[in-house]
Amino acid sequence: MGQTPCVNGMAGGFPCENVDLLSVMDMSEAGGGSNMNDIWGWTDPTDSTEYVLLGRSNGTSFIDISDPINPVLIADLPTQTTSSLWRDIKVHDNHAFIVAEAGGHGMQVVDLSQLAGIENPPVTIQADTVYTGFGNAHNIVVNESTGRAYGVGTSTFDGGLHIVDINDPLNPTLIGEFSGDGYTHDAQVVSYVGPDVNFEGKEIAFCCNENTVTIVDVTNPQDATLISATGYANSNYTHQGWLTEDHQYFISNDELDEQNLGVNTTSFIWDVSDLSAPILVGTFVSTSTAIDHNMYVRDTLVYQSNYRAGLRILSTAAIDNGALEEVAFFDLFPNNDAPQFSGTWSNYPYFPSGVIAVSHMGEGLFLLQLSGAMSDAGCTDPTACNFDPTALEDNGTCLGFNECGDCEGSPLYCVGCTDEASCNYSVVATIDDGSCFELDAPEAQSAVQTTEPIAFSVSTNAHWFDSETAPDPVFIGATYTMPFEAFDQTIWVANSNGEYDAMGGKAAPDFNNGQHHTNNANWLLFDVYEEVLFESVEVYSEGGGSQTIDIINSSGELAFSAVQELTSGLNVFVLNAELPAGEGYEIRSGNAEPLLWRDDNGADVNYPYDIGGLASITSTTIEGDNQYTYYYFYYNWKMSSLNPCLSERVEFSVTTEEVSGMGELLPQNDRKLLKIIDVTGREIKEASNQLHFMIFSDGSVQKRLLIDRQ
């Protein structure tokens, strides 16, 4: 069935109001099985393609709805063990997490980035990994802001919260549980931004626990704490619910009251301004007698999937008065609204396009959209935080983004490390995600000097300072030799997590495949993962002359430029460019001559080239067949961490014994200067107007600053 607008209360045989039908995929087209169940969605961040993730009795379907009138089944993931009426899906970090009531099923994890590369759909895929910390599960709940998944209704922890860290999606790890209120049927877990200041910034679970709305503080998953468990009169089965976006109200349903008590479809409105004492402030009673099932909130609308009543959409405009109002619907089961378990199961209303995906247990997938007055006015700017893809007229409400990625004006609740003493402290973080870390300091060392210089060693690229407060190190490395002196000495040492003198790129040209060539037409592309000192590259010049190298950032702005006189042959082009982390840097020569050696077809240029853990050379700006084999001028890239994290400084000491003839042992005329190096460790010939280090034949080092006053 194709696109059909809602006209005079009908769309292709389905009763409707303010909702248009885009398309229907029947069960066989949508992947098969004896029934459809849960549904979720994913938008590919690389190209904005939207995918429906549709649960079936015997597996999961991945459906491309970039053309919602002509959806395409891309892939089928079979169930891990056996078929089941219940399957549930959520998404985090471009991975799908799938559970089922099937025995021994566990949690399937699927890397969704593979979908774009499937050329001849549909194909059968397998899970990239399976978490086996539980077998069957009724639902899976994800808090994307903290990277945690919560298995509920599992065979573990009395069916309560089974808390898993999924920040590394292919390595899910059990980190905690909550079983203090028994079985949880469904839940929503959020980084709390509501009005209760006692829990500001905490991670809070709002659980539907059969006969109560149960609220749990899960900030520390190893010590999850019950905040409240609130029941209500005539509860039959507290099934599922969802928060308003300001976290002030929680709207829940009861799956069995319609069937057991003969009431019409009822939604419960909870004021959760005080998490310790939720108050039932009102109910919405529908004209339908259907059983309610799953609901979700987007902006000011509540999207309810109510079995035989289909998709029902309620407005929260009057929720402060304890009221909801039905403003739109699409009845997927037009025969009747009997309180039976058939019809629509769930919906996903969060696609940027405005498409609403709805699963029908017996008929497949329905793709819908709001119509009429529901979608006329809104923000029409696609770059805005609150862009409304269904809006036909801009109403002036467009908002930008704040530093946390939320809409401007929203509370700043950024997730990250909040400990200022930590290596990864985030100045914008207000919600600590447990990622804070510090480096352990080295163990203090001491030695007695008699007739030989003392060499201290540590296991890392340590920073060696000549005092506890010196701003710059005298040396970076694992081993440092103290000057041979006739008096006591100290050196202060701090461990570092940085990388130094990391090399990458092609080591040398293939002189059988290439030529000297003008070198300012195209750019090599590279990404930088942390703040770095881009020290140098090697170039092979056809002749002498002045050469410029430019670096631009992803905004097209000149980030760095350096000029150096080249000689014929190999040259180390010194850059010493300080670059912040970022993607899409470009580097090229600013002038055509002197010609540099360029690798050519057959030279085995093979991107990406990693430069330690600091950066990666990803490609070139040249297009066509020569993109990966044609434009390569710069070899042996060298980089170091610019601002590494350091541990506390620890004092290493050398005590000089009174040895007869010590003065005679100290180097005299045979003490020779071996080399002079700058602060980056590079050997230099002249040392005027810069801090430098003189290394002598006896292993001693002198730190000096020679100022030319002319």
Order of alpha helices (4+ residues) and beta strands (2+ residues): beta-beta-beta-beta-beta-beta-beta-beta-beta-beta-beta-beta-beta-beta-beta-beta-beta-beta-beta-beta-beta-beta-alpha-beta-beta-beta-beta-beta-beta-beta-beta-beta-beta-beta-beta-beta-beta-beta-beta-beta-beta-beta-beta-beta-beta-beta-beta-beta-beta-beta-beta-beta-beta-alpha-beta-beta-beta-beta
